[in-house]
Amino acid sequence: MRIETTPHPEWVRNFLEEIGPYNDRIMNGPYFDEMAAGTLSMSRFRGGLLNFYPLIEDFPAYMGHAIQKVPRGRSRRNDMARDWLMQNINIERKHTLWYRQWAIDFGVPRKAFDRPIVPPPEIDAINNFLWRTVSHGTVAECIAAVNYGIEGPSGEWTKRVEPNIRKYEGRDGVTFRRSTLFWIKAHAAYDDMHTPEALELIKAFATTRREQEKATRAALRSMAYYAMAADACYREFS
């Protein structure tokens, strides 16, 4: 379903101003910067693809928990949230398969996905934070942490990476096929509207100052962990 965007109240304008530096830390860190330039080493590239996989795999479950937070009863707000989250759960399940195929085509051994993946602590911190948020947070916190704090930056860096991704073709262990770039292309396009729609749901459910502060903090913390995780990929897999 499509959610129409509305003018932002003052607290949302402040929210967007606050998250700017956190988003910049993700975009301008060496991991995604070099990936976008086509110069990231394959050891770093593969290390990130494998160790971010638990986050990708758990994404539908995060949104499933968020649905359970939506209050019972029919209302425009509740129906909109349930429909949007359910639709995106189905999309993310498909994206998980696409991401795995991308990793395999870029030289991550297929058998690596058949055993437990233990990411560096900085990457695992994202997963732990998101599980805690969707288990104990409000609807607005869940969407801020999961759909805005993680998917927003992902949409941005995939747009930067897509134009030069073919530079990796021909490197040892890299094979391009029709499905290799499905995940990148989907996120580069899909998150254009997905992130603003997530913000509309945050606005609909964060109706008090306290709820707005908690939602802001959830998005900021997700982005902070995201930046730490990307830096860990660059450092740990050199």
C-alpha distance (Angstrom), angle and dihedral (degrees) to the residues before:
residue distance angle dihedral
M1 . . .
R2 3.78 . .
I3 3.81 120.8 .
E4 3.78 116.7 -154.6
T5 3.79 116.9 -129.4
T6 3.80 120.1 -124.2
P7 3.83 134.2 -163.7
H8 3.80 112.2 -76.1
P9 3.80 120.1 -113.2
E10 3.80 117.7 -135.2
W11 3.80 95.0 -94.0
V12 3.82 90.8 57.4
R13 3.79 91.5 49.5
N14 3.81 87.6 53.0
F15 3.81 89.5 46.2
L16 3.81 91.7 54.5
E17 3.80 91.1 47.4
E18 3.80 91.7 51.0
I19 3.79 96.2 49.9
G20 3.82 94.0 48.0
P21 3.83 96.6 87.9
Y22 3.81 91.4 45.3
N23 3.79 91.3 52.1
D24 3.80 89.7 47.9
R25 3.81 90.4 54.0
I26 3.78 89.8 58.7
M27 3.80 95.9 43.9
N28 3.80 96.7 43.5
G29 3.80 99.1 42.3
P30 3.81 116.5 111.2
Y31 3.81 95.5 -108.5
F32 3.79 99.6 62.7
D33 3.80 92.3 27.5
E34 3.80 92.5 60.2
M35 3.81 92.4 38.2
A36 3.81 89.0 56.6
A37 3.80 91.5 47.7
G38 3.80 91.6 51.7
T39 3.81 92.2 -119.1
L40 3.81 103.5 102.7
S41 3.80 111.9 124.9
M42 3.78 114.7 -110.6
S43 3.81 91.9 -123.4
R44 3.80 89.5 58.7
F45 3.80 92.6 41.4
R46 3.80 93.3 51.1
G47 3.78 93.1 41.8
G48 3.78 89.9 56.4
L49 3.79 95.0 43.9
L50 3.80 92.2 53.0
N51 3.79 99.3 40.4
F52 3.80 96.3 44.9
Y53 3.82 89.0 53.4
P54 3.85 95.7 89.6
L55 3.82 88.0 57.3
I56 3.80 91.5 50.1
E57 3.79 92.7 45.2
D58 3.82 93.1 50.4
F59 3.81 96.0 48.0
P60 3.82 96.3 94.5
A61 3.81 89.4 49.9
Y62 3.80 91.6 52.2
M63 3.79 90.2 55.7
G64 3.79 91.0 44.3
H65 3.79 88.6 59.4
A66 3.81 90.0 47.7
I67 3.83 90.7 56.3
Q68 3.78 89.2 57.0
K69 3.82 88.8 58.0
V70 3.81 93.3 58.6
P71 3.84 108.0 105.0
R72 3.78 118.2 -107.8
G73 3.76 118.6 -103.6
R74 3.76 135.6 57.2
S75 3.77 120.4 -74.5
R76 3.78 133.6 138.0
R77 3.80 90.7 -106.0
N78 3.80 95.7 46.9
D79 3.80 94.8 44.1
M80 3.80 91.3 47.3
A81 3.82 92.0 51.9
R82 3.80 95.0 46.4
D83 3.82 94.1 47.1
W84 3.81 93.2 45.6
L85 3.79 94.8 47.6
M86 3.81 93.9 45.1
Q87 3.78 92.1 49.8
N88 3.78 91.2 49.7
I89 3.80 93.6 47.3
N90 3.79 88.1 61.2
I91 3.79 91.2 46.9
E92 3.81 93.0 49.4
R93 3.81 91.9 51.1
K94 3.79 88.1 58.5
H95 3.81 90.8 44.6
T96 3.80 90.3 55.1
L97 3.81 89.9 60.9
W98 3.80 91.4 46.6
Y99 3.80 92.5 49.7
R100 3.80 91.6 50.8
Q101 3.81 90.7 50.4
W102 3.81 90.3 50.5
A103 3.81 90.5 52.8
I104 3.81 93.1 48.1
D105 3.81 92.0 47.9
F106 3.80 88.5 51.6
G107 3.78 91.9 56.3
V108 3.80 105.4 -90.0
P109 3.84 104.9 141.0
R110 3.79 112.0 -108.9
K111 3.81 90.4 -134.2
A112 3.83 89.8 60.4
F113 3.81 87.7 75.6
D114 3.80 92.4 53.3
R115 3.79 94.5 67.2
P116 3.82 132.7 52.0
I117 3.80 114.1 -71.4
V118 3.80 113.5 -144.2
P119 3.81 108.0 -166.8
P120 3.81 124.2 -159.8
P121 3.83 111.1 -84.4
E122 3.80 93.1 -103.1
I123 3.80 91.4 58.1
D124 3.78 94.3 41.2
A125 3.81 88.0 52.3
I126 3.81 89.5 70.9
N127 3.79 91.3 54.4
N128 3.81 92.8 47.0
F129 3.80 92.2 48.4
L130 3.80 93.6 48.4
W131 3.81 92.9 47.8
R132 3.80 90.0 50.2
T133 3.79 91.7 47.9
V134 3.80 96.8 48.6
S135 3.81 90.0 44.5
H136 3.79 98.0 49.4
G137 3.81 108.7 11.5
T138 3.80 134.2 91.2
V139 3.80 124.9 -99.6
A140 3.80 90.1 -99.1
E141 3.80 92.0 49.7
C142 3.79 92.1 49.8
I143 3.80 94.1 51.0
A144 3.81 92.3 42.3
A145 3.79 92.6 51.8
V146 3.81 99.6 39.4
N147 3.79 109.5 26.5
Y148 3.78 100.9 27.5
G149 3.81 104.5 28.5
I150 3.81 96.5 44.4
E151 3.80 107.3 22.2
G152 3.81 94.0 43.7
P153 3.82 95.6 61.7
S154 3.82 90.4 37.9
G155 3.78 90.1 59.4
E156 3.80 90.1 51.4
W157 3.79 99.3 48.5
T158 3.80 93.3 44.5
K159 3.81 88.6 56.4
R160 3.80 88.9 53.5
V161 3.81 94.1 45.0
E162 3.80 99.6 45.6
P163 3.85 98.7 72.0
N164 3.83 94.0 56.5
I165 3.80 101.7 30.2
R166 3.81 91.2 105.5
K167 3.81 88.5 67.1
Y168 3.80 86.9 80.3
E169 3.79 92.0 59.3
G170 3.79 111.9 114.8
R171 3.79 95.7 22.7
D172 3.79 115.2 131.0
G173 3.78 109.9 -71.7
V174 3.84 96.1 3.1
T175 3.80 117.1 125.4
F176 3.79 123.5 177.0
R177 3.78 119.2 -151.8
R178 3.79 133.9 159.3
S179 3.81 93.7 -85.2
T180 3.81 98.1 42.2
L181 3.79 95.9 93.5
F182 3.80 99.5 34.3
W183 3.83 91.9 107.3
I184 3.81 95.2 48.2
K185 3.80 94.1 44.4
A186 3.80 92.5 46.4
H187 3.79 94.1 51.7
A188 3.78 94.1 42.8
A189 3.83 88.3 57.9
Y190 3.80 105.6 24.5
D191 3.81 97.3 53.7
D192 3.82 92.1 57.2
M193 3.80 89.8 84.5
H194 3.78 99.2 15.8
T195 3.82 94.9 70.7
P196 3.84 95.8 48.7
E197 3.81 88.6 47.0
A198 3.80 90.3 52.3
L199 3.79 88.7 52.3
E200 3.81 90.4 52.7
L201 3.80 89.7 55.2
I202 3.80 90.9 48.3
K203 3.80 88.3 52.8
A204 3.81 91.3 48.9
F205 3.81 94.4 52.8
A206 3.82 102.4 32.8
T207 3.79 96.1 73.7
T208 3.81 100.3 148.1
R209 3.76 130.6 57.7
R210 3.79 90.7 -113.9
E211 3.83 92.1 52.5
Q212 3.80 90.5 47.0
E213 3.80 91.8 51.8
K214 3.81 91.4 49.4
A215 3.81 92.5 48.8
T216 3.80 91.0 49.1
R217 3.79 91.6 49.6
A218 3.82 91.1 48.7
A219 3.81 92.7 54.5
L220 3.81 92.6 44.9
R221 3.79 92.8 50.1
S222 3.82 92.6 48.5
M223 3.79 91.0 52.2
A224 3.81 92.5 45.7
Y225 3.81 90.4 53.8
Y226 3.80 90.5 44.9
A227 3.81 90.8 55.8
M228 3.82 90.9 47.3
A229 3.80 90.5 50.0
A230 3.80 93.6 51.1
D231 3.81 90.8 48.5
A232 3.82 89.5 49.8
C233 3.81 90.3 53.7
Y234 3.77 90.3 53.4
R235 3.79 93.3 46.6
E236 3.81 102.2 38.2
F237 3.80 101.4 43.8
S238 3.79 101.5 45.7
